[in-house]
Amino acid sequence: MEIELGTATTFWKPRLEDGSILVLSLTRPPANLLTSEVLVELAKVLDRTESNPAVKCLVLASGIEGHFIGDTEDAEWERIATSESPQSELTPWHRATSRLASYPVPTIAAIDGVVAGAGLELVVCADVRIAGAEASFEFSWLRRGSIPSAGGTQRLPKLVGKSKTFQLLLAGESLGPEAAAACGLVQGAVTGKAFDEAMVLARKAAASERSQLVALKTAVGGSDVPLAEGLALESRLAASLMSSATRQAPEEVGAADPSAGE
C-alpha cells in the first residue's frame, strides 16, 4: 500500500505493509550511491511520516539487487571537497542521519547487499540491523582521503567499541555478515534475505500499540544518560502507559460484554 507523503519521491520508495509497517526502499541505480539530494529527500520522507498514527515500525530496504546503501558518489565527493565551505555542505548528511536516529518508532535496517562508507553511517542509525547472506560492509573512508563525516566516528564506537572502531577504519577492509554479527555491528546474520527476517520482527513489533513502541524507543534511547536519570525516565513512561491502559479497560470490557451495562 502506498503512503501519502504530499509530494512525489525520486529515490526513496515508501510503502505501507500490513497497514502499519513503513518500508522505505532506496532505489538509485546502479549502486544506490549517495548525494546530498538523496539525503535531503530521506529527511523529508522521515519528517512527513513520523507523526502518522498508522506507522508502528520502519524498515529500511533496497530496491537494487546486490546493493543496500552505497558510499558517496564520486562527483558529489568532489563537489563537497572543492566547495568554499565543505563543512556546511555536510549539513544535509547530518540532518538525515539525525532524523533517522530520532525517528519515534523502532527502525530496522534489512541489509541485503553492499553497504559502504557514508551508507554505513546511515545504517548505524537504525535501532536494529539484520544482515542477509549477501551483505558486505565496506569501511572505505581512509582510502578516499578522509574520515567518517556523518556521525560514524561517534556512533560506531557505541556499537562495537572504540578499539574495534579503530581497527575497522584503519584496516579499511570489508566484513561479511558473520563477522559483522560477531563484533556487534549487526544483531543477526541470516542465510537468506535480511528483508524477510526484518519483516518478521517488524510484524511482532506492530502487534503492540504505537504508544508502547514510542515509549520503548524513548526509554532505550535514553539509556546513555546516568542510571538514575534513565530509571526516572523509564518509570515515567511505564506509569503513563499503565495509567492509559487502566482508563481504557472499562470501555474495552463494556464493549466485549453487552450485559455489563445492565
C-alpha positions in Angstrom: 0.0 0.0 0.0 1.3 3.4 -0.9 1.6 6.0 1.9 0.6 9.6 1.3 3.5 12.0 1.5 2.1 15.1 -0.1 4.9 15.0 -2.7 6.5 12.6 -5.1 9.8 10.9 -4.2 12.6 10.2 -6.7 15.0 7.9 -4.7 13.2 6.6 -1.6 10.1 4.5 -2.4 7.8 4.3 0.6 5.0 1.7 1.1 2.9 0.6 4.0 3.0 -3.1 4.6 0.3 -4.8 6.8 -1.2 -1.4 7.4 1.5 -0.4 10.0 5.0 -1.1 8.7 6.6 1.6 6.7 9.0 0.1 4.2 11.4 2.6 2.8 13.5 1.4 -0.2 16.4 3.2 -1.7 16.3 2.9 -5.5 19.1 4.7 -7.3 20.7 2.6 -10.0 23.2 1.2 -10.4 24.6 1.0 -6.9 22.5 3.2 -4.6 25.3 5.8 -4.2 24.6 8.8 -2.0 24.4 12.5 -2.8 23.1 15.5 -0.8 19.9 15.3 -2.9 19.3 11.7 -1.8 19.8 12.6 1.9 17.6 15.7 1.7 14.8 13.5 0.3 15.3 11.0 3.0 15.0 13.6 5.7 11.8 14.9 4.1 10.2 11.4 4.0 11.0 10.9 7.6 9.6 14.3 8.5 6.4 13.6 6.7 5.8 10.1 8.1 7.0 10.3 11.7 3.6 11.6 13.1 1.5 9.2 11.0 -0.5 7.2 13.6 -0.6 4.2 11.4 3.2 3.7 11.3 4.4 1.4 14.1 7.8 0.4 12.6 10.1 1.5 9.8 12.1 -1.0 7.7 15.0 0.3 5.6 15.4 -1.7 2.4 16.9 -1.6 -1.1 15.3 -1.7 -4.5 18.6 -2.6 -6.2 19.7 -6.2 -6.2 23.1 -6.7 -4.6 23.4 -3.2 -3.2 22.0 -1.8 0.0 23.2 1.8 0.6 26.4 2.8 -1.2 29.1 5.3 -0.4 29.2 9.0 -1.5 29.1 9.3 -5.3 32.5 10.4 -6.7 31.1 13.6 -8.3 29.4 14.5 -5.0 32.6 13.9 -3.1 34.5 16.2 -5.4 31.8 18.9 -5.2 31.9 18.9 -1.4 35.7 18.8 -1.2 36.1 21.8 -3.5 33.3 23.9 -2.2 34.1 27.1 -0.2 32.7 25.6 2.9 32.9 21.7 2.9 31.6 21.6 6.5 28.4 23.4 5.6 27.9 21.1 2.6 27.7 18.2 5.1 24.6 19.6 6.8 22.1 17.5 4.8 24.1 14.4 5.8 24.0 15.2 9.5 20.3 16.1 9.3 19.4 12.8 7.6 21.3 10.6 10.0 19.9 12.5 13.0 16.3 12.2 11.7 16.7 8.5 11.2 18.3 8.0 14.6 15.5 10.0 16.3 12.6 8.5 14.3 9.9 7.9 17.0 9.2 4.3 16.3 11.6 1.4 16.0 13.7 1.2 12.8 15.2 -1.9 11.3 17.8 -2.0 8.5 17.4 -5.0 6.3 20.9 -5.2 4.8 20.8 -7.2 1.6 23.9 -6.4 -0.5 26.8 -4.0 -0.1 26.8 -1.1 2.3 29.8 1.2 2.1 31.2 4.4 3.7 28.6 7.0 4.0 25.9 4.4 3.6 27.2 2.7 6.7 26.8 5.9 8.6 23.1 5.7 7.8 22.8 2.1 8.7 24.2 2.5 12.2 21.4 5.0 12.9 18.9 2.1 12.8 17.7 0.5 16.0 18.2 -3.0 14.7 20.5 -4.1 11.8 20.0 -7.5 10.2 22.5 -8.8 7.6 21.4 -11.1 4.7 23.6 -13.8 3.1 24.9 -11.3 0.5 25.6 -8.4 2.9 29.0 -6.8 2.8 30.2 -3.9 5.0 32.9 -1.7 3.4 35.0 0.8 5.6 36.3 2.9 2.8 36.8 6.4 4.3 40.6 6.4 4.7 41.1 5.2 1.2 39.2 8.2 0.0 41.4 10.6 1.9 39.0 11.5 4.8 37.3 10.1 7.8 33.6 9.5 8.5 31.7 12.7 8.3 28.1 11.9 9.1 28.4 10.6 12.6 30.4 7.4 12.0 33.2 8.2 14.5 30.6 8.8 17.2 28.1 6.1 16.5 30.3 3.2 15.6 32.1 3.1 18.9 28.8 2.8 20.8 28.1 -0.4 18.8 31.4 -2.1 18.5 33.7 -0.3 21.0 36.5 2.2 20.4 39.2 -0.3 19.7 37.2 -2.2 17.2 36.2 1.0 15.5 39.9 1.9 15.1 40.7 -1.5 13.7 37.8 -1.4 11.2 38.6 2.1 10.0 42.4 1.7 9.9 42.2 -1.6 8.0 39.6 -0.4 5.6 38.5 -3.9 4.8 35.2 -5.5 4.1 33.2 -7.5 6.6 30.9 -10.3 5.8 27.6 -10.9 7.6 29.0 -13.3 10.2 31.9 -11.1 11.1 29.6 -8.1 11.4 27.4 -10.0 13.8 30.4 -11.2 15.8 31.6 -7.7 16.5 28.1 -6.3 17.2 27.7 -4.2 14.1 24.5 -6.2 13.3 22.2 -8.1 15.6 21.7 -11.0 13.3 23.1 -12.7 10.1 20.7 -14.8 8.2 21.2 -17.4 5.5 18.6 -15.9 3.3 17.2 -12.4 2.7 17.5 -9.9 5.6 14.3 -8.2 4.4 12.3 -11.4 5.2 13.7 -11.6 8.7 13.2 -7.8 9.3 9.6 -8.1 8.4 9.1 -11.0 10.9 10.5 -8.7 13.6 8.5 -5.7 12.4 5.3 -7.7 12.5 6.0 -8.7 16.1 6.5 -5.0 17.0 3.4 -3.9 15.1 1.3 -6.2 17.3 1.8 -3.6 20.1 0.3 -0.2 20.3 2.2 2.7 18.7 2.3 4.4 22.1 4.1 1.4 23.6 6.7 1.4 20.8 7.3 5.2 21.1 7.8 4.8 24.8 10.1 1.9 24.4 12.3 3.7 21.9 12.4 6.8 24.1 13.4 4.7 27.2 16.1 2.7 25.4 17.3 5.7 23.6 17.7 7.5 26.9 19.9 4.8 28.3 23.1 6.8 27.6 22.3 9.2 30.5 23.3 8.5 34.1 21.5 5.5 35.5 19.3 7.5 37.9 18.1 9.7 35.1 17.4 6.7 32.9 15.4 4.9 35.6 13.4 8.0 36.2 12.6 8.3 32.5 11.7 4.6 32.3 9.3 4.8 35.3 7.6 7.9 34.0 7.0 6.3 30.6 5.8 3.0 32.1 3.5 4.7 34.6 1.9 6.7 31.8 1.2 3.6 29.7 -0.2 1.8 32.8 -2.5 4.7 33.6 -3.6 4.9 30.0 -4.4 1.1 29.9 -6.3 1.4 33.2 -8.5 4.2 31.8 -9.3 2.2 28.7 -10.0 -1.1 30.4 -13.7 -0.4 31.4 -14.6 0.7 27.9 -13.0 -2.5 26.5 -14.8 -4.7 28.9 -18.1 -3.0 28.3 -17.7 -3.4 24.5 -16.9 -7.1 24.9 -19.8 -7.8 27.3 -23.2 -6.3 26.3 -24.6 -7.2 29.7 -22.1 -5.1 31.5 -24.3 -2.0 31.4 -27.5 -3.8 32.6 
